[in-house]
């Protein structure tokens, strides 16, 4: 079914104009002007990519060849599929900047949930033959087993809004990017047992962020307020967000032929999730008023 994409295009187009204005003010002017004008503007390319994530199509080639044909009136100068894939690479910086700006605009409620999820780039049987992300990824291990690819570290609030995101090779410890990931966060932060680290807890606590996790076996029990205990039990919200990204938005994709298009897919997926109206959320209505 065809959707009204006017609002989506206006938001993307306004962002692209501001981005180009800022970018041109920071870069020296070029003496040579491009001799070939692309048939699609950057904002149109980004809108098509975001529309793919919002569509029921799970394969971009099928989406471009069939589903997108409903929007020929909005995009009358659509190029061939191969040409579009080439033009798409111009949007990498735009998608990354848009992701960071949208994360910065999310509301800080004083409650945060952190977790990581593996993003494999190839099947384990093809690790030694893989070349696209060869120098950018590494072999790591998650609760689902070994994989070769990236780790996506996410920080969300109790409303399911994305506060920050960090991409690392698969062999990086989950605790390493937490300081950078939570730089602007204060209040309470919740994570699983894999984030237990005394030095990390003290560093975060000194700047106003209390990191609450479960305890491992044979560890001494610690007192915890009822409010913190209930919020810790709701930690599965970030695992639900990871599930939405993988099941609904297909962020895990192992058939990329270009590392640039691979990063565009990851960044655009996170942007599309931010634009999602109904996100996983926690209802804080368990408190009984006096």
C-alpha positions as CSV (number, residue, x, y, z in Angstrom):
1,X,0.0,0.0,0.0
2,X,1.3,3.4,-1.0
3,X,2.2,5.7,1.9
4,X,2.4,9.5,2.1
5,X,6.1,10.3,2.2
6,X,5.8,14.1,2.1
7,X,6.6,14.6,5.8
8,X,9.6,12.2,5.6
9,X,11.0,13.9,2.5
10,X,10.6,17.4,4.1
11,X,12.4,16.4,7.2
12,X,15.3,14.8,5.2
13,X,15.5,17.7,2.7
14,X,15.6,20.3,5.5
15,X,18.4,18.3,7.2
16,X,20.4,18.0,3.9
17,X,20.2,21.7,3.3
18,X,21.6,22.5,6.8
19,X,24.2,19.8,6.4
20,X,25.4,21.1,3.1
21,X,25.5,24.7,4.4
22,X,27.6,23.6,7.4
23,X,29.8,21.4,5.3
24,X,30.6,24.0,2.7
25,X,31.5,26.5,5.5
26,X,34.1,24.1,6.9
27,X,35.7,23.0,3.6
28,X,37.7,25.0,1.1
29,X,35.9,25.7,-2.1
30,X,36.8,23.5,-5.1
31,X,38.3,24.9,-8.2
32,X,36.6,22.3,-10.4
33,X,32.9,21.8,-10.6
34,X,31.3,18.4,-11.2
35,X,30.7,17.8,-14.9
36,X,27.9,15.3,-14.3
37,X,24.8,16.2,-12.4
38,X,23.1,13.2,-10.7
39,X,19.5,12.4,-11.6
40,X,18.6,12.3,-7.9
41,X,19.3,14.7,-5.1
42,X,20.9,13.5,-1.8
43,X,17.6,14.1,0.0
44,X,15.8,11.9,-2.5
45,X,18.3,9.1,-2.2
46,X,18.0,9.2,1.6
47,X,14.2,9.2,1.4
48,X,14.2,6.1,-0.8
49,X,16.5,4.3,1.6
50,X,14.4,5.2,4.6
51,X,11.3,4.2,2.7
52,X,12.8,0.8,2.1
53,X,13.2,0.3,5.9
54,X,9.5,1.3,6.4
55,X,8.2,-0.9,3.7
56,X,7.3,-4.6,4.0
57,X,10.0,-5.5,1.5
58,X,13.0,-7.4,3.0
59,X,15.2,-7.3,-0.1
60,X,16.3,-3.9,-1.5
61,X,16.6,-5.1,-5.1
62,X,13.0,-6.4,-5.0
63,X,11.9,-3.1,-3.3
64,X,13.5,-1.0,-5.9
65,X,12.2,-3.0,-8.9
66,X,8.6,-3.4,-7.6
67,X,7.5,-1.6,-4.5
68,X,9.2,1.7,-5.4
69,X,7.3,1.8,-8.7
70,X,4.3,3.1,-6.8
71,X,6.3,6.3,-6.2
72,X,7.2,7.2,-9.8
73,X,5.3,10.4,-9.5
74,X,7.4,11.4,-6.5
75,X,10.7,10.3,-8.1
76,X,10.2,10.7,-11.9
77,X,13.9,10.4,-12.7
78,X,14.7,7.1,-11.0
79,X,17.9,5.6,-12.4
80,X,18.7,1.9,-12.9
81,X,19.2,-0.2,-9.8
82,X,23.0,-0.4,-10.3
83,X,23.3,3.3,-10.8
84,X,21.3,3.9,-7.6
85,X,23.6,1.7,-5.6
86,X,26.5,3.9,-6.9
87,X,24.7,7.1,-6.0
88,X,23.8,5.8,-2.6
89,X,27.4,6.0,-1.5
90,X,27.2,9.8,-1.4
91,X,24.9,9.6,1.6
92,X,27.3,8.0,4.1
93,X,28.3,11.2,5.9
94,X,24.7,12.5,5.8
95,X,23.2,9.4,7.4
96,X,25.9,9.4,10.1
97,X,25.4,13.1,10.9
98,X,21.6,12.6,10.9
99,X,21.9,9.7,13.3
100,X,24.1,11.6,15.8
101,X,21.8,14.7,15.7
102,X,18.7,12.6,16.3
103,X,20.3,10.8,19.2
104,X,21.3,14.1,20.7
105,X,17.7,15.3,20.4
106,X,16.3,12.4,22.4
107,X,15.0,13.1,25.8
108,X,17.3,12.3,28.8
109,X,15.0,11.0,31.5
110,X,17.7,9.9,34.0
111,X,17.1,6.3,33.1
112,X,19.3,4.4,30.5
113,X,19.7,0.9,29.3
114,X,22.9,-0.3,27.6
115,X,23.5,-3.5,25.6
116,X,25.4,-4.8,22.6
117,X,24.3,-7.0,19.8
118,X,26.4,-8.8,17.1
119,X,26.2,-7.7,13.5
120,X,27.8,-10.5,11.5
121,X,29.0,-9.6,8.0
122,X,29.4,-13.2,6.7
123,X,28.7,-16.8,7.5
124,X,31.3,-18.4,9.7
125,X,32.2,-20.8,6.9
126,X,33.2,-17.9,4.7
127,X,35.4,-16.0,7.3
128,X,38.7,-16.7,5.6
129,X,37.3,-15.8,2.2
130,X,35.6,-12.6,3.3
131,X,37.2,-9.4,1.8
132,X,34.6,-6.5,2.1
133,X,35.1,-5.8,5.8
134,X,38.4,-7.7,6.2
135,X,40.4,-4.9,8.0
136,X,37.4,-3.4,9.9
137,X,35.9,-6.4,11.7
138,X,37.0,-9.2,13.9
139,X,35.8,-12.5,15.3
140,X,33.8,-12.3,18.5
141,X,31.6,-14.3,20.7
142,X,28.1,-13.6,22.0
143,X,25.5,-15.7,23.8
144,X,24.5,-17.1,20.4
145,X,28.0,-18.3,19.7
146,X,30.9,-17.2,17.5
147,X,30.5,-14.6,14.7
148,X,32.6,-12.5,12.4
149,X,31.6,-8.9,12.2
150,X,30.8,-5.9,14.3
151,X,29.3,-5.2,17.7
152,X,26.5,-2.6,17.9
153,X,26.4,-0.9,21.3
154,X,23.1,0.8,22.0
155,X,22.0,3.2,24.7
156,X,18.2,3.8,25.1
157,X,15.9,5.4,27.7
158,X,12.8,3.7,29.2
159,X,10.7,5.0,26.3
160,X,12.7,3.0,23.7
161,X,14.3,6.2,22.3
162,X,17.9,5.9,21.0
163,X,20.3,8.0,23.0
164,X,23.5,6.9,21.5
165,X,25.1,4.2,19.3
166,X,28.6,2.9,18.9
167,X,30.0,0.4,16.4
168,X,33.1,-1.6,17.2
169,X,34.8,-4.8,15.9
170,X,33.3,-8.0,17.3
171,X,36.2,-8.7,19.6
172,X,35.9,-5.6,21.7
173,X,34.8,-6.0,25.3
174,X,31.3,-4.6,26.0
175,X,32.5,-2.5,28.8
176,X,35.1,-0.6,26.8
177,X,32.8,1.9,25.0
178,X,30.5,2.5,27.9
179,X,32.3,5.7,29.1
180,X,32.1,7.3,25.7
181,X,28.6,6.0,25.1
182,X,27.2,7.5,28.3
183,X,29.2,10.7,28.3
184,X,26.1,13.0,28.6
185,X,24.0,10.7,30.7
186,X,23.3,11.1,34.4
187,X,21.0,9.2,36.7
188,X,20.6,5.4,36.5
189,X,22.1,3.1,33.9
190,X,21.1,-0.6,33.7
191,X,23.0,-3.4,32.0
192,X,23.5,-7.2,32.2
193,X,26.2,-9.1,34.2
194,X,28.7,-8.7,31.4
195,X,29.2,-5.1,32.4
196,X,30.3,-5.8,36.0
197,X,33.5,-3.8,36.5
198,X,34.5,-1.9,39.8
199,X,36.6,0.7,38.1
200,X,33.9,1.4,35.5
201,X,31.2,1.7,38.2
202,X,33.4,4.2,40.2
203,X,34.2,6.3,37.1
204,X,30.5,6.6,36.2
205,X,29.4,7.2,39.8
206,X,31.8,10.1,40.2
207,X,30.1,12.0,37.3
208,X,26.6,11.3,38.5
209,X,25.7,8.0,36.8
210,X,24.9,4.9,38.8
211,X,25.5,1.7,36.9
212,X,23.1,-1.0,38.1
213,X,23.7,-4.6,37.1
214,X,22.8,-8.1,38.3
215,X,25.3,-10.1,40.3
216,X,27.1,-13.3,39.4
217,X,27.2,-16.5,41.4
218,X,29.4,-16.4,44.5
219,X,29.3,-12.6,44.5
220,X,28.4,-10.8,47.7
221,X,24.9,-9.5,47.6
222,X,24.3,-5.7,47.5
223,X,21.4,-3.7,48.8
224,X,19.3,-2.2,46.1
225,X,16.3,0.1,46.3
226,X,12.9,-1.2,45.1
227,X,12.8,1.4,42.3
228,X,16.2,0.2,41.0
229,X,15.3,-3.5,41.3
230,X,12.1,-3.0,39.3
231,X,13.8,-1.1,36.6
232,X,16.6,-3.7,36.4
233,X,14.0,-6.4,35.8
234,X,12.8,-4.3,32.8
235,X,16.2,-4.5,31.2
236,X,14.7,-6.8,28.5
237,X,13.4,-3.6,26.8
238,X,16.8,-3.1,25.1
239,X,16.9,-6.7,24.0
240,X,13.4,-6.1,22.4
241,X,14.9,-3.1,20.6
242,X,17.7,-5.3,19.3
243,X,15.1,-7.7,18.1
244,X,13.1,-5.0,16.3
245,X,16.3,-3.8,14.5
246,X,17.1,-7.4,13.4
247,X,13.6,-8.8,12.7
248,X,11.7,-5.7,11.4
249,X,14.5,-3.6,9.9
250,X,17.0,-6.3,8.9
251,X,20.0,-4.5,10.3
252,X,22.0,-7.8,10.2
253,X,22.9,-8.3,6.5
254,X,25.7,-10.6,5.3
255,X,25.7,-9.9,1.5
256,X,27.2,-6.4,1.2
257,X,29.6,-5.9,-1.7
258,X,30.9,-2.5,-0.4
259,X,31.8,-1.5,3.1
260,X,30.4,2.0,2.4
261,X,27.0,0.5,1.6
262,X,27.3,-1.7,4.6
263,X,27.7,1.3,6.9
264,X,24.9,3.2,5.1
265,X,22.6,0.2,5.8
266,X,23.5,0.2,9.5
267,X,23.2,4.0,10.0
268,X,20.0,4.3,7.9
269,X,18.4,1.4,9.8
270,X,19.0,3.2,13.1
271,X,17.6,6.4,11.7
272,X,14.5,4.5,10.5
273,X,14.1,3.1,14.0
274,X,14.2,6.6,15.5
275,X,11.4,7.7,13.0
276,X,9.3,4.7,14.1
277,X,6.2,5.9,16.0
278,X,5.6,2.9,18.2
279,X,8.7,1.9,20.0
280,X,9.1,-0.7,22.9
281,X,8.6,1.2,26.1
282,X,8.3,0.8,29.9
283,X,5.2,2.1,31.7
284,X,6.3,3.6,35.0
285,X,2.9,3.3,36.6
286,X,3.8,0.9,39.3
287,X,4.3,3.6,42.0
288,X,1.3,4.0,44.3
289,X,0.5,7.7,45.0
290,X,0.2,8.8,48.6
